[in-house]
Amino acid sequence: MSRISRVLSVAALLLAFCAAPSHADESQYPEFYTPPNPLPAGAPGDLIRTEPSPLRLEPSGQLGHFVATGTRIMYRSTDAHGNPIAVTGTYFEPDNPWPGPGPRPLISYAVGTIGMGEQCAPSRLFNQGIHFGGGLDIAVNIEEGYIATMVARGFAIVVTDYAGLGTIPGAETYMVRLAQGHAVIDAARAVHHLQGRSLSSDGPVAFWGYSQGGAAVASAAELAASYAPDLHVVGTYAGGPAADLRALLPNIDRSAIAGLVGYVLNGIIFAYPETEPQIRGLLTDWGNDMLDKTRGECADQTVLEYAFHPLREFFNIPVDQLADPGLTALLERERVGTMRPNAPVYLEIGRNDPLVSWDVAAQLGRDWCAQGADVQLWTNEAPPFMNKLGVDHVLVPLVDGERSMAWITDRFNGVPTTPTCGGF
């Protein structure tokens, strides 16, 4: 789920950070990221506060730049229980005009796994390029290339930090279906309340995400009809969507992202605190220690600490018995695919993706097709390569990036879709 290109460049990153003159300045963030208590009255998508956000591709700010102006936002959203919460994010107002017909489109963008600590929030990384908090506290903004390309092409972009990531105190409800989907949708709503933007209030919106982001936008796609009928959603790109957590755990066993199990379990605990005794009861002492540590880490640190460990070290039941009825029930309610998206969806998956199986993406497509949705599935047929590093998961969105952006552009330009239901 996390793009493991970071594993391949760990040595270079550590050398770079050894030469870094100082740690990231986190003192600038608490005032903005601490939500008011109580939250001001309002509706999902209402803005709570905004401020300018300096955008950097790398720490010095000298090696290239986003062709856009950044605004940090805090907005109202809804958690998994229907309660109002504050979520943060970043809006990118492009410098370049939109070259297509009609008003400038908006993409609500959901990032892949970047960590659980508040310091890992995408909206902070857009100020830093690379976060370094000392020791192994590292976060690389691996989504910035896509976003820089999109804004340069005239797309307006809003990137959510997800529920609980960024806001202080941090408690990200990682991979919790409703919270993630609501955060993506309400980010798009919030932008329409901003002053000085080049968007029409009823202009077209699309969702974009890969890996964790793919699951988040898939959730947004199927929630939009009931949760946000006010949004003019024209399509969703959901790449490598981790739509079924039950299928994920066997895939991360002994992989570079074995520690991701801590994120999944912490996400459930943060969303449903009553489950904590049950979950901790399934873990060994080391598993409980891992659970405590990973809730404050960025993904790079988690990879460095727990890469290639067998899951049996974390659990006090055999790994092949992780279909424990209690755990299965917790994971099943986070499965995406139970509702029909109200706009076309482009699913992308690698045939040999070692983290999010092809079968998971295909089943999501089948579930939606059975409900009458317009779905196109694209399979990247690259052969398996260094699977425990997750290379095939990483390469697919890079290799097929232009194809995916062309599909989204076609939705904004009103080009007819080419669904593949029945063909996978």
N, C-alpha and C positions, 0 to 999 in steps of 0.2 A: 504493500500500500504506500509506504514512503518510498520515494524515488531513490534508489540505492546508488546512484552515481556518486553520492557522497562517500560511499565505502571505497570506491576506486580512487578517490583523491584525498583520503585522510592524511597521508603523509605530507602532501603539498600544503594542505590546510594548516596542519600543525606547524610546519615551518613558517608559514605566513603569519600565524598568530604569535609565534615566538618573537617575530620581528615587529609585531604591532606595538605602537608606542603607548597605548592605553586601552583600558576596557571600555565597553559601551557605557555611555552615560544614561543610566536608568532613572536618575533623579528627576528628569523632565516629564516623566509619565504619570506618576500617581495622581496628580491633581485632575488630569483629564480622565483617566481610566477608572477612577473610583466613582461608581454610580451614586446619584443622590438617593437618600433614603428618608422618606419613601420616594418612589419614582413619581414624577409629575403625572397628572391625569392625561390620558390620551388614548390613541388607538395603535395597533401594530403598524410599524413603519414610521411613526411620528419621530421627528428628531428631538433629542434631548440636549445635545450640545454639538458644536463643530469648532474646528480651528484649522488654520493652514497646516499642511503637512509637507515638509521638504522631502523631495524624492531623490533617492540615490541608488545607483546600480551597484556601487561598491563603496567601501568606507570613506575614501578620500573625496568622493563626489566629483572627481576630475576626469574619470575615464568613461565618457559617454553619459547620456542622460535620457530620461523619459521625455517624450515630446508631449508633455501634458503638465497640468497644474494639479497638485494634490490637495485634498481636503480630508482631514480626519473627522469621522462622524461617530456619534453614539446615538443609537436609536432604540426604540421600543420593539420588542419581539415577544414571542410566546414560548414557554418551555414545554416539556413533554406532558405536563399536567394541565396545560391551558392557563398557567399563571404568567403575568407580565414580567419581563426581564429586560435588562439593558444589554445590548450587544454593540461592539465597536467594529469599525472597518475603515476603508479608504475609498474615496471617490477620485477617479482620474478624469479630468476635463481635458479632452484632446486639444492641442494647438492647431492641428490640421483639420480642414473641413471634411465632412462626410461626402465621399464621391458618388454614392449611390442615389437612387431615387428616394423621395420621401424624407421624413425627418431623421436626424441622427439617431441611430439605434443605441440601446443600452444592453450591455452584457453583465449579468450578475455572476461573478466568478467565485468558485469555491476551490481552495487550494488542496493539494494532497497533504498527507500527514507531515506536520512540521514540529509537533511536540505538544506537551500538555502544560508546561510552565507559562506563566503570563508573559515572560520575556520573549517567548517564541512567536507572539502574535504577528501575523502578516503585516498589520498596520505599523508595527514598530520596525520590522525588518525593512520596510520601504524607506525608512529614514536612515537605515544603517548599511544596507546591502548585505553585510555579514555581521551577525551578532557574535561578540566574544565577551563573556562575563567572567573569564578566568577559569583555569583548569580545563575541564572537558565541556564547559558550558558554551557550546558552539551551535550556531544555527545559520545555515546558508539559504539565501532566498532563491531557491531553484525555480520558482515560478516567474521570476521577473522577465525572462526572455520572451515568454509568450505575451505577457501583459504589455511590455514595451513595444512589441510588434503590433499588437492589436490597436493600441492608442495611436501609433504612428499611421495606421491605416484609417483612422477616423472613428473607430468605435469608442464610445464612452464606456468606461469600466467601473464597476463597484466591486470591491473584494471584502467579503465578510470575514471577521475574526472567529466566527462560530460562537455559540453560547458558552460563556465561561472562560474563553481564551482571550486574554488581553485585559478584561475587566478585573478589578482588584476587590476582594481576594479571588484568585483564579480557581475555577473548578469546572474544567471543560467537560461537558457531557458528550465525550468523544463517541462518534458513530451512533448516537441515539437519533433514530430516524426523524421523529417529529421536531426535535430541537434544531437539528441541522437543516431540515427543509424549511422551517419557518425563518431561520436566520438568513438563508439565501433569498427567500421571497421578500422579507421585510427590508433587506438592504436595498433592493430595487425600489421599493416604495419610498424609502427614506430619501433617496436621491431626488425624487420628484418634489420634495419640500425644500430643496436647496435653492438659494438665490444665485443668480448669475450663471446658471448652467445653460447649455445650448441644446436642451432636450425639450421635446413637446410633452406635456403632461399625460397625454394618451398615446405616446409614441411606442414603438415596438420594443419588446424585451426578450432576451434569450438567456438561458442558463448554460453555464460552461463549467465543467469540472472533470478531473481525472483522479482515479484511485479513491481516497477518502472523499475528495471533491466530486468524483463521479457518483458515489452513493448519495452525497448530499444533494446534488442537483437532480438526481433521479427521484429522490424524495420530494423535492420542490416541484418537479414536473407533475407528479401525481397528486400533490396537495393543492396546486394552484387553483383548480376549478372551484373547490369548496372554501379554501382559506383566503384566496385573493382574486375573486372574480373581477376586481377593478383593474388588474394588470392585463395588458395586451401582450400575452406570451405567444411568440411565434415559433419557438423551437428550443430543444435542449440537446447539447452535446454531452453525453455521459460516457467517458472513457474509463476502461478498467474498473467498472463500478463494483465496489465491495458491498454488494446488495444482500449477501447472506453470510452473517458472521459465523454461523455454524460450519460453513465450508472453509472459512479462513484459517481457523486454528490448526488443523492438520498441515496446511501449507506453510505455515511459518515455523513449524518445528525444525530445529537445527538450521534455520536460515539466518541471514544477516539481520533480520528484524524479529528475532525470537522475542525480544523484550516488548514487542508491540502488544503482547498478551496483557501486559500491565496497563496499557492505554485502554484496551477494550474493557477490561474489568473495572478500572477506575471510572470510565465513562458511565457504565451502568450504575455504579455505586453513587456517583454524583447526581445522577438523574433520579435514582430510586434508593435513597439511603437505607431503607428497610432491608435491602438485599445484602448489606455489608457482612453481617454475621454468617450468612449462608455462603457467600463467596469466600470469605477468609477461612471458613471451615474446610474448603476444598484445597487449600494451599499449604505447602510446607513452610517451615520457618523462613527459608530463603525466599520462597514465593511471596510471603507476606512482606519481607524486606524489600523485594523488588517492587511490589505494589506501592509501598510508601515512597520509594525513591523516584519511580517513574512519573508520579503525578506532578513533579516540579521540574521535569527535564525537557530539553529539546531533543528532537529525534536523533540528531548526530551523536549526542552523548549516550543515548539509549543504545544505539547501534554499537558504539565502542565498548560499552559495558557488558552487553548481553548477546552479542552476535554469536550465532552457531550453537547456542546452548540448547540441549533437548528440553522440551516442555516438561518431561517427567521430573526434572529438578525443581520445578515450581509447584507441582501438584502432588497431593498425597494419595491420589487414585491413579491407576494406570492411564496413560494417555489415550489408549484405545477405548477407555470408558468415559471420555469427556462428554459422551452423550448422556451424562447424568441428567435425570428428568428435570431437576431444578435449574441447572445451567442451560439446558436446551430450551426451556420455557423462556428464560431471560433473553436468550439470543434470538429466538423465533419472533418475538414481538418487535424486533428491530429490522426484520426482513422487509425489503422494498419490493413492490410488485403487486400489491393487493388492490390498488386503485388505478383507474384509467387516466393517463395524461391527457390534457385537453389541447395539446399541440404536438406536432411531429417530434420524434426523438431519434437521434443518431447514436447508436451504441457502437463502441469500438473496443476490441479485445484482441489480444494475441492468442494464436492457437496454442502456444506453449507457455503462456503466462504462468509463472510458477507461484504467484501469490494470489491473484484473483483468477480462478480457473475459467477457461472458456465456457464450461458448462454453466457456471453461475450467471455470466452475462447472457448467454443464450436462453437460459430459463427465465431470466427477467424479461427478455424480449417476447418469449412465448406467453408469459403471463399477461403482458400488456396487449399483445396481439389478440389473445382470446377474449379480451374485453373491448375489442374494436379500435385499438390505438393504431396510429400511423408510426411504424417503427422500421428503421433501416439498420441492419447489423453489418458492420464491416469487420472482417477477420484479417489480421495481419498474419501471414503464413511463415514468418521467420522461424528457422529451426531453433531448438533449445540451445541455450548457451549460458554456461555458468549460472545455473538455476538457483543455487543457494545464495547467490549475490543478488538475485532478482533482476538480472540484466534485461531479460526479455520484457519484464514489466516496465522498465525504464525507457527502453528504446522505442516502443510502439508509438507513444505520443510525439516523440521527436521525429521519427521517420514519416509519420502520417499527419504531421501538423498542418501542412498546406491543404491536404484533402479535407480535414476537419473544418478549417477556417472557411474553405470554399462552401462547405455544406451550410454553415451558419450564415454566410453572406447570402447564399441563395434564399434562405428563409426571410431575410430582411428585404430581399429584392422581389419576393413573390414568385419565385421559380417553383414549378410543380415538384412534388416529392417523388421519390422512387422507393416505396416501402418494399421490404423483403419478407414480410410475414408469410409463413408457410415454407420458407426456404432455409430454415435453420432449426 
